[in-house]
Amino acid sequence: MISIAVDAMGGDNAPREIVHGAVLASKANPVRIFLVGDESTIKDELKQHDYSSDSLEIIHTPDSISMDELPIKAMVNKPNASILVAASLVSDGKADALVSAGSTGSVVLSAAKHISRIPSVKRSAIATVYPTLNEFKRDDHLALMVDVGANVESSAKELVQFAIMGSTYVTKVRGVGSPKSALLNMGEEETKGSEKMQTAYRMLKEVPSLNFSGNIEGKDILRGMVDVIVTEGFVGNIVIKTLEGTAMAASHLGKLAFRARFSWKLGLFF
């Protein structure tokens, strides 16, 4: 059975939503979940749910790192913070995976401290999965973007490593055979972008295990042209948050338009 260490205190809506999600996951999957955080607080949240104690276990620690704390300083002052304890469960072999909705910095640094990277991989990266229009009828309507915030800048070699890791993830987790990858750039041509981006393009073309399709522009991100989009963390983070903001704005504007149209139609009867 797979064991998952969950940072119950990490995130804007912790521990309420974290505990709720853990309960749902324990019911839907044959997993054992360690809820790491303040025991009394977690127990109070668990009282709101029907769950099996065989699949959920609390690992008590009184400290946690908030979203507005400086991660490096907080980790020094709080060596037993929930995210650090959760990461240590993985390094000790008690858990197979770590889940946290806490601050990006604290999660990345905690993982770097307790979980070994793949040999030869210099930097970790954050990947996010997002829905696409799937105009090209690919195997999966979802796509993956990496990096979206673990690093501000990355070298050409690191971008290549991100592409390999992202493609491997899509293959193993999503079951997509030979996933197409692309480099997010300011144009489709190989000569577009900075010297680093051009170097990354040339290096990506030479990796036999990658199904590299070239550069992809921002306007095509949601079309579903590729399975993996590679970018630096600074750019990736802005892109993902822009998509989130656009989705919220579209939903809000849609409601306003519906109300306006309804009011207009209603006015015809008076």
C-alpha positions, 0 to 999 in steps of 0.5 A: 500500500502506498503511504503519503505524507501530507503537510496538514498545516500548509496552505491558505485554507489549512488545515480544514481543506487539507484534512478534507482532501485527505479523507476523500483521498483515503476513501477513493484510493488504497493508500495510507495517509500521514497527516502531519501537524498540530494533533488537536487541530487536526482531530477537531477537523476530523470530527467533521468527517467519517473516516477510517483510522486504518487509512489516516494517521496523525503525526504531531508537530506543533510548528508550521511555516505560514505563507508569509514567512521567509522559508530559509529563516523559518526552517532554521527557527522551526526545525520541526515544522510540519513540512519538514517533518512530512519531508523527513517521513519520505527520506526515512522510508515511512512515506512514498510521497509528499503532498503540501499546499504550503508556500513554494519556497518552504516545500522546495527547500524541505524537499531539497533537504530531505529528499535526494534528487535524481543523479546528475539533476542539479535543480528541482522543478515544479510542474503543473497539469492544466486542461487544454482545448485538445484541438489536435485530439491528442491522447490526453486533454491535459498538458504539463508545464515545467518549471512554474516557480521552483527556479527564477532562471535556469540554464539551457541544460537544466531546461533539457532536464526539465523536459526529460522529467516532464515527459517521463511524468506524462508517460508514467502517470498519464499513460501517454506514449511518446509525449510531445514536448515544446519550448515556450518562446517568443516565436516558433523559429529556432532562431527566436528568443535569447541565446540561452533559449536558442541553445536549449532548442538545439540541445533538445533536438539532440535528445533521442528519448524526447519527442521534441516539436520545437518552440511554442508561443503563448497563444498556443498554450491552451490549444493542446498541441503538445503534452509538455511545455518547458519554460523557466520558473519565472515565466512559467509562474506568470503564465499559470497565474495569468491563466488562473486569473483569466479563468476567474475573470471569464467566469465572473464576466459570464455571470454579469453578461447573463444577468444583464441579458436576463434583465434586458429580456425581462424589461421587454415585458414592461 
